[in-house]
Amino acid sequence: MQQGGGSGEGKLDYQGHTQLPRDAFRRSGICELVLRQCKLFEIPLEVFELTGLVTLDVAENELTAIPPLIANLSSLQVRTAGVRASAR
């Protein structure tokens, strides 16, 4: 998992993790978050507090919906390949 420094500055990569640490998103300056293949049924609410988030990769999860809160992240690009989701 990259957590700052070098080319990974501002990136959190939890690809394939089925359990996320409680404080996973409490770091400031996160601009890229990878939650690919985490067997998520929903996007953790803490993600929507990451105001500097530019890239969110939630591909290959079990998501059935993307909450309207996602609209609060105005700079966000979401990668959802392989996700069966609709905004609710």
C-alpha positions, 0 to 999 in steps of 0.5 A: 500500500502506498501512503505518501512519498515519491510518486505515490504522494497522496495515494492510498492503495487498498486493492484486494483488502477485504478489511479496511483499517478504521483510520484508513481515510483519516490522512490529509492530502489523499488525492487517489484512493484505490479500493479495487477488489475489496468485496465492498457492497457500499462505498465507506462514508468516510470517502465522501469527506476526502475533499481533495480526492481526484481519483477513486477506483472501486472497480471489481466490487459488489456495489449496487449503487453509488450514493448521491454524496459522490456529487460533493467531490467535484474534482472526482473521477470514478473508475467503476469497470466491472461494477453494476451500480447506479446513482441513488 
